[in-house]
Amino acid sequence: MLKAIEIKPDVFWVGGIDWNERNFHGYTTERGSTYNAYLILDEKITLIDTCKKPFTGELIERIGTIVDPASIDYIVSNHVEMDHSGGLPALAEIAPKATIVTGAPKGIQGLRAHYGDGLNLVGMKTGDTLEIGKRTLAFVQTPMVHWPDSMVTYDEYDQILFSNDAFGQHYASSKRFDDEVGLPEVLVQAQKYYANIVMPYGKNVEAALKALSGLSFDMIAPAHGIIWRSHVPEILEMYKKWSSGIPEEYALVVYDSMWHTTEAMATEITEAFIEMGIPARLLDLKVNHISDIMAEVLNARYIAVGSPTLNKTMMPTVASFLCYMRGLAPAGRVGIPFGSYGWAPMGPNEVYQALESCKFTLPEAPLTHQWVEDEEGLNALHDAIVDYVSLFHERA
């Protein structure tokens, strides 16, 4: 039998563990995920969030080890997205007296759009509260972290912030807490999560952190991954850093290659960064997934992207990466487009245009080489990188 896990007295984790999830909207989830829900026992029994629809049975079974699910009085829906709200229709049917509490107006609008008008909905705005007995839950709307309806729920009595997607990770584990798993692994997954889901909304994250700064809590219970109890200051500090949008003196060289000329260029560019004392990583798109690369982009100031010319355009792997990166909108980066060609430098030119659309700072033209790279050409490329990057590195 599946069990609920008590995270504080009379507060239980009752979510679902998705051990086999490997792709979440194009973001690889090599460690699976969880869909966290939390049950609070008080005069009014309250469920914080539900789960992705296929895990509804797991959620109900865990609740059933603590209380009869039909006895639930309130269901708080912090987020409309279906990996959070997919269990709502079934819970509403099992617990017909339950009131569903969500953000107003966006949460109400979103839940009705997904599930019709049959749900018993009550809207909450920032500063609104809900008394459930000795506990009073407070609500803070966090729009665009990462949907317009997003909000968090604060339980002052237990000093818990039910943080919705913020501070989450796609990480499946039999353990529930940060100190049981280990901080380095959790931070790796939290960084990848932020980079692939939250990065475009840095200003909104900063506003949310400011709104939450007056609250006192010693536990953060997100909608995905492990619960923060021993490393709350660390994850708050990382969100402050990531949301600032200020990158580190760190370089990524991302490329694909056909007959190794662009690969040779990528290697030389990487060596130029290293010679300048700038940490760098070389990432071949044939073997590195774009969502893993984005976790590195989050901190990197310099983004060099290379492609040869294939059928009058850049390679599909490079185009996919650039499209994905543009949507996640990293700002304040220095771009370096490069690549090889046979008849015309159409591939590198398209890389240039794509980086331009990302609003990166760019050189006057892409760095290109025709046909097979040679020592003279690589030396010239090395010098060009040093000259260009010095314009920014000396000011860092």
Number of C-alpha atoms within 10 A of each C-alpha: 7 14 17 20 18 16 18 13 9 12 19 21 24 30 30 25 22 19 16 12 17 16 13 12 9 12 18 18 23 15 18 20 26 27 26 28 26 26 28 22 18 15 12 17 18 23 27 25 30 34 28 21 18 13 19 22 15 19 29 22 18 23 25 16 15 17 14 13 20 16 15 24 19 22 25 26 29 29 28 26 19 15 20 24 23 21 21 25 17 15 21 21 12 16 18 15 14 24 18 23 22 30 31 18 14 18 26 23 17 19 24 15 11 13 13 11 12 9 18 14 21 15 15 22 15 16 9 12 15 13 12 17 12 10 17 13 19 19 23 22 23 26 18 18 26 22 17 17 25 25 30 26 22 22 18 15 11 15 15 23 24 25 22 27 25 26 26 28 27 27 24 23 18 10 13 18 21 20 15 13 14 11 16 10 11 22 18 12 20 24 26 26 26 24 25 25 18 23 27 22 20 24 15 18 24 18 16 20 16 12 14 16 10 8 13 13 18 14 21 25 27 24 31 29 29 29 26 25 17 15 17 16 11 13 19 14 11 15 19 16 15 21 22 13 20 16 18 16 16 19 25 26 25 24 28 25 24 13 12 14 23 28 23 18 28 29 18 19 27 24 19 21 23 15 12 13 12 17 16 20 18 18 20 19 17 12 8 13 16 24 22 17 21 24 20 18 22 24 22 23 24 27 21 21 26 31 34 34 24 17 9 14 18 23 22 12 17 25 17 13 19 19 14 16 21 18 12 19 18 24 19 16 22 20 26 26 28 29 30 31 22 13 10 13 24 21 27 29 23 22 28 25 15 19 25 15 13 21 17 21 15 17 14 7 13 22 20 23 22 16 14 14 17 12 8 9 15 19 14 10 21 20 15 15 20 16 11 14 20 14 10 13 15 7 6 8
